[in-house]
C-alpha cells in the first residue's frame, strides 16, 4: 500500500512539482516508468526552462486519493472517469478505494484535511512561492425548485470547510494568497458532459436562464463580510 501511495503521488504530484520547483524529475518515478520509456526525449535545457522562477503556483483540489497495492482493489470514480482504462501509466495495478467519507455527485470523497496537507507540504518540501487555490468545489444533484430557487446546502458546507482549511493553512505560515471556487456557473465537465453541476449559479441548458443557488448567495455574503471569521454566527 505504501508503494502504491508513492507511485500515485509521484505521477499525480511530484512529477510536476519537482520539475517546476526543483528543476529535476523524481528518480523513483523515472524508475517506475523505465520499462515504458528511457526518457531520451528530454533535451538539454528542458528542465532549466521548466524550472524557471515562478510568480505563483496554482493548486486544484477536490478530493483525496486513497490507494491500495492489494490485487483487485476497487477503482473509484475519481481515478478513472472514462472506460478508456487506467490513466496511471506503469502503475495500472494500483487500486483506488473509498475510505467511507461522504461523497459528491462525482463519487469523490469530501476531505478538506487533504487540502491542508497539500498546502503544508508545498510550504515545507519545496521552495516557497505564492500559492493560489485555482479550483475547489463540488458537484451535487441540484434541483430547480417550484419556488424558483436552488438550495444546495451540501455545496455550502463543502466550500465553507475548505475555506476554513485555507485559513488554518495561512495561520500556520503557508503563503496562500487567494482562492477561486469552481465554478461560477454549471458547465461542460469534460468526460461527464453536462451531467454534473459544479456551479454556484444554476444554468437551465434548454433556456440558458441562470439562477443563483443558495451557495452563490452565501458566497457573496461571505465576501461582503470579509471572510468566514468576520461573519456573525
N, C-alpha and C positions, 0 to 999 in steps of 0.2 A: 504493500500500500504506500509506503514511504517513497519507493522508487517511482510508483505511478504518479504521486504528487509532484515529485521532482521533474518528471518528464513533461507533464502538462503545464506546470509552472514555467518550465523552460521554453516551451513552444508558445504559450499564451502571453507571457510577461517578459522574461529575461532576454529572449532572443531579440526583442525590440529595445528594451530599456538599456541593456548592456551596450549595444551598438550606438545608441543615441547619446548615452551619458558616460560611458566608459571607453568608447572607441574600439570595442572588440566584441566578437560573438562569444558566448559562453562555451567553453571547451566541452562540457558534458553534453550539450545539445548537438554540437558538431559530431561528437562520437555517436550519439543516438542515430544521427542521420547518415553516418558514414557508409552504410550499405546501400543508401539511395543515391548519394551524391558525394563527390570528393571536394565540392565547393570551389572547383577550379575557376568558376565564373567570377569569383571575387577578384577584382583587379586592384593593382597598386593605386592607392589614393582613395579607394571607395570608403574605407572606414574613417579616414580623415574628414571626408566630406560629410558622411553621415553623422559623425561625432562633433560637428562644428557647434560652437556655443549656441544655446537656445535662449530665447527671450522668455519662454514659458513652456510648460508641458501640460497637455490636456489629457484628462483621465475620463474614460467612460466606465461607469459602474452600474450594474443592475443586480447582480446576484453573485453568490459564491459557488465555485465548483467543488464538489466533494467526490473524490475518486477512489477507486479500488483497483488493485492489481490482481484480484482473485478472478479465476476463469468464470466467464458467464455473468459478469457484472452487468446490472441493468443500465441501459443508456437513457439519460434524461433528455427532455426536450431541448434544454439549453445546450447540450453537447452536439446534437445532430438535428438541425431544423428541417432537413430535407431527407429524401430517400436515396441520396447520392453516395452514401457510405460515410465512413469516418473521416473527418477533416484533420485528424491528428496523425500526420504522416510519421511513420516509424514507431508510433505508439498506439496502433489500432486496437491492441489488446486491452487497453485501459478501459475500465467501466466507470460510468458516471452514475452515482447513486443519490437518491433522495435521503436527506437526514431528518425528515419528519417535520420540517418547518412549514408554516403557511406558504402557499404558492400564489402567484399571479395567474392571469388567464393564459400566460405563455407556458405555465408549468414551472416557472422559475421560482426558486425559494426566496423568501424575503429574509434578508440577513444584513442589517446595516452594520453589524460589527465587522463584516468583511471589508467594508469601505474604510473604516478606521484603521484596520490592519494594513490595508493597501497604502493609505496616506502616510502612516507612520513608517512603513517600510521604505517608501520613496525618500522620506526625510532622513532615515537612518543609514540606508545602504547605498545611496547614490549622491553624487554632487548636488548640492542644493540649488533648486531652480524654482521660480514661482509656479505654483500649481493651480489649475482650474478644473473643476468638475464640468466637463463639456456635455455629458449626457448622464442623467439619472432620472428614472421614472418607472412606471409600472402600467401594464395593460390589464384592464378589467372588462368584464362584460357589461358595459354601460347600457342603461335603458333610458330612452327618452320618455319621461312621464306624461300622463294625460294633462297635467297642470303646466306643461311646457318647461319643466326643469329636468336636470340630470343630476342625481345625487350619487356621489362616488366617495363615500367615507373611507373605503379601503385605500384609495389613492391619497387622500389627505393624510391618513395615518402613515403611509409609506414615505411620502415626501417629508413630513414632519420628523419622523425618526431619522431619516438620512441627513436632514438639515441640522438636527441636534448633534449627530455624529460629526458633521463637519465642524460645528462649533467646538466640540470636545477636542478634535484634532488641532484646531487653531490654538486652543488654550494650552495644548501640550507642546506647542512650538512648531507645528507643521506650517510651512509657508504657503498655505492655501489662500488664494486671493479672490476666488469667485466661484459661483455655482450657477449652472444652467439646467433647468428642468427639461426633460424630454417627455412630451413635446408640447409646443403651443397648441397645435390642432391635431386631431386624428388624421392619419396619413397612410400612404402606401408603405407597408412594412416588409419590404424585400420578399423573402420566400413565402411569407404569410399573406401577402397582398393587402386587401382592405379588411381582412377578417379580424384584426387585432387593433384595439383602440388604446393609444398611449396619451392622447391629447388632454390638455386642460380645457380645451374647447371642443364641444361635440359637433361633428360635421354630418349633416344629412347628405349622403352621397347622391341621392336622387335629385334633391333641390339645391344643394350646396348651401342651404341655410346653416348658420353657425350659432351655437348656443353655449354660453359659458357654463361649465359644470360647477358643482359645489367647490371642487378643488381650485378652479380658477378664481372664484370669489375669495376663497380662503387664502390663496397665494397672494392675491392683490392686497388683501388686508395685512398679511404678514409683512409685505414690502412697505406698505404705508406706515406701519408701526415700527419700522426699522429693525425687524427681526423677531424671532420667537420669544426671546427672553424679555423683550420690551413690551410684550402684549399683556393685557390684564388677563388673569387666569379665572 
